[in-house]
């Protein structure tokens, strides 16, 4: 069933919560455009991963790219935005930027479930391994970022749900 929504839907959440897999499904069901902020940032500087942006240009440039993209969205309409986990790295204006850009949806799950989803990704595990035991680093990041996710207008627990079910849950919660 295709519906129509005149706003932006901003997906936030930790690595593995389903932003990238659910975003396109949600956009399709609502007749919206899908935009992955990290992919847009990568395109702007000609690299293929977020880690390459940070390594080649520095974390500060990565943050500038995210801010530019999110700021641009405040003037757009009809976009499902996958913010990637890097959004928590933005400065103190990040909450305002997200709220101005659209309806903020926090996709959540318990850290153990999220870890099961990402542990097969060599890129993600390699990045986490640089900081210590990958699972412990993931849990620590999860907990330290939790406060940020309270900026969300609504939350959808993705535990045990398919991407299609997550999209349906987001749509139902947006309808209120």
ABEGO torsion letter per residue (X at the ends): XBBBBBBBBBBBEBBGAGAAAAAAAAAAAAGBBBBBAAAAAAAAAGBABAAAAAAAAEAAAAAAAAAAAAAAAAABBGBBBBAEAAAAABBAAAAAAAAAAEBBBBBBBBAAAAAAAAAABAAAAAAAAAAEBAAAAAAAAAAAAAAAAAABABBBBABGBBAAAAAAAAAAAAAX
